[in-house]
Amino acid sequence: MTLEDETGVINVVCPPPVFQRHRGLAVDAQALLVNGRLERVDGVTNVRATRLRRLPVPGRVRARNFR
């Protein structure tokens, strides 16, 4: 997954056990809270996810592609 704001892009790395445990949320949630460890290596910033939680969003988002 990728998080993006006005300051740049951060990759969210979901190791297989974390993704399998939270697969339903990762695929279906409109917004997520990601717990994990921040890593910066060679100018690349990642969050290694340890837990995903649903972030309640009022209404329904029609698309998840914000381009």
Order of alpha helices (4+ residues) and beta strands (2+ residues): beta-beta-alpha-alpha-beta-beta
